[in-house]
Amino acid sequence: MAGEGYIPKLYGRRQGKPLKPRQMRLMAELLPKVAAPDPAEGAIDLRALFPGADAFELEIGFGGGEHLAYQAARRPKSGFIGAEPFINGVAKLLVLIEENGLENIRVHFGDARPLIEALPDAALSSIYVLHPDPWPKKRHFKRRMISPWFFAEAARLLASGGRLRVASDIPDYVRWTLMHARKATDFEWTAQRASDWKTAPEDWPATRYEKKARGEGRSPAYLEFRRK
Ligand SMILES: C[S@@+](CC[C@H](N)C(=O)[O-])C[C@H]1O[C@@H](n2cnc3c(N)ncnc32)[C@H](O)[C@@H]1O
C-alpha cells in the first residue's frame, strides 16, 4: 500500500511482513485450488470456473480481502475473482476463505491488468476498486488504476446495468475518478445528492484501509457508476 514500504513499480509480486505458519500453509495448499487461470494462457471462461454461478464479480486490489469475503458470503451464487499482487493480502484472504468456508472466490495473485484483459465481454455484474493506490505525484498519474483504459475495459466487461464501485479518501483521486467517469459515456454516476457518495451503502463494509483513513481524519467517497 502507498506509504507502507511501497515498491513503486508493479512488475513483480510484493511482500511485506513474513507470513504466519497458517498463512504459509494456505499459500501452499489452498491457493493452488482457488487460483484463477493464468491470463497469459488466454481468455478466461467464467462459466467453467464457477459452474452453476448466476453472476460474476471482480475486485481489483482487494488488500486484506475483507470486502471480497463479505460480498462472497452474501451472494453464494455469484462467482468472485479478486486480484491482488501483495502476498500478505492474498494470505489474509485465504484465511478468510478457509474460516468462512467460501467456495465462490478465485484469486489472481498479481497485477489486475492482464486479468482484466483476459475476461470476456459483458460478463460481470460488479467491479470493485476500493482505495486504489493514489500515486499523488503528477509524473506517476499514468500508474493510477483509474484511467481511460480502465473505464473502457470496465465498460467492456460489465453487462448492461452492471455497477462499478470506486472508493477513495484522497480528494484528488475522487476528482480524477469523476473526471474520467464523465468522459466515459457508457457510465452514469448514480449519486443524486451528496449523502449518496458521502455515506456508504448498507452493503459496502469498511475495509481495513478505510478504517485507518477514518482514524487519521480522512473521509472516503463511495462512488457508484452504472453501466448504461
Ligand atoms: C491502498 S490499498 C487498498 C486495499 C483494499 N482495497 C482496502 O480498501 O483495504 C491498494 C491495494 O491495491 C493493490 N494494487 C495496486 N496495484 C494493483 C494492480 N495493478 N492490480 C491489483 N491490485 C493492485 C495494492 O497491492 C493494495 O493492496
The ligand as an SDF file (V2000), in Angstrom:
LIG
                    3D

 27 29  0  0  0  0  0  0  0  0999 V2000
   -4.4900    1.3070   -0.6160 C   0  0  0  0  0  0  0  0  0  0  0  0
   -4.6060   -0.4120   -0.8090 S   0  0  0  0  0  0  0  0  0  0  0  0
   -6.3440   -0.7570   -0.5650 C   0  0  0  0  0  0  0  0  0  0  0  0
   -6.6040   -2.1950   -0.2920 C   0  0  0  0  0  0  0  0  0  0  0  0
   -8.0840   -2.5720   -0.0900 C   0  0  0  0  0  0  0  0  0  0  0  0
   -8.8530   -2.3780   -1.2970 N   0  0  0  0  0  0  0  0  0  0  0  0
   -8.6890   -1.8320    1.0650 C   0  0  0  0  0  0  0  0  0  0  0  0
   -9.5270   -0.9500    0.8150 O   0  0  0  0  0  0  0  0  0  0  0  0
   -8.3240   -2.1270    2.2240 O   0  0  0  0  0  0  0  0  0  0  0  0
   -4.4430   -0.6080   -2.5870 C   0  0  0  0  0  0  0  0  0  0  0  0
   -4.3080   -2.0660   -2.9890 C   0  0  0  0  0  0  0  0  0  0  0  0
   -4.2600   -2.1570   -4.4100 O   0  0  0  0  0  0  0  0  0  0  0  0
   -3.2930   -3.1500   -4.7310 C   0  0  0  0  0  0  0  0  0  0  0  0
   -2.8510   -2.8980   -6.1180 N   0  0  0  0  0  0  0  0  0  0  0  0
   -2.0310   -1.9270   -6.5530 C   0  0  0  0  0  0  0  0  0  0  0  0
   -1.8420   -2.0130   -7.8640 N   0  0  0  0  0  0  0  0  0  0  0  0
   -2.5840   -3.0640   -8.2790 C   0  0  0  0  0  0  0  0  0  0  0  0
   -2.7920   -3.6940   -9.5360 C   0  0  0  0  0  0  0  0  0  0  0  0
   -2.2010   -3.2410  -10.6510 N   0  0  0  0  0  0  0  0  0  0  0  0
   -3.6060   -4.7690   -9.6080 N   0  0  0  0  0  0  0  0  0  0  0  0
   -4.2170   -5.2290   -8.4840 C   0  0  0  0  0  0  0  0  0  0  0  0
   -4.0460   -4.6840   -7.2720 N   0  0  0  0  0  0  0  0  0  0  0  0
   -3.2400   -3.6240   -7.1690 C   0  0  0  0  0  0  0  0  0  0  0  0
   -2.2120   -2.9670   -3.6950 C   0  0  0  0  0  0  0  0  0  0  0  0
   -1.3590   -4.0770   -3.5670 O   0  0  0  0  0  0  0  0  0  0  0  0
   -3.0460   -2.7090   -2.4480 C   0  0  0  0  0  0  0  0  0  0  0  0
   -3.3910   -3.8860   -1.7780 O   0  0  0  0  0  0  0  0  0  0  0  0
  1  2  1  0
  2  3  1  0
  2 10  1  0
  3  4  1  0
  4  5  1  0
  5  6  1  0
  5  7  1  0
  7  8  2  0
  7  9  1  0
 10 11  1  0
 11 12  1  0
 11 26  1  0
 12 13  1  0
 13 14  1  0
 13 24  1  0
 14 15  1  0
 14 23  1  0
 15 16  2  0
 16 17  1  0
 17 18  1  0
 17 23  2  0
 18 19  1  0
 18 20  2  0
 20 21  1  0
 21 22  2  0
 22 23  1  0
 24 25  1  0
 24 26  1  0
 26 27  1  0
M  CHG  2   2   1   9  -1
M  END
$$$$
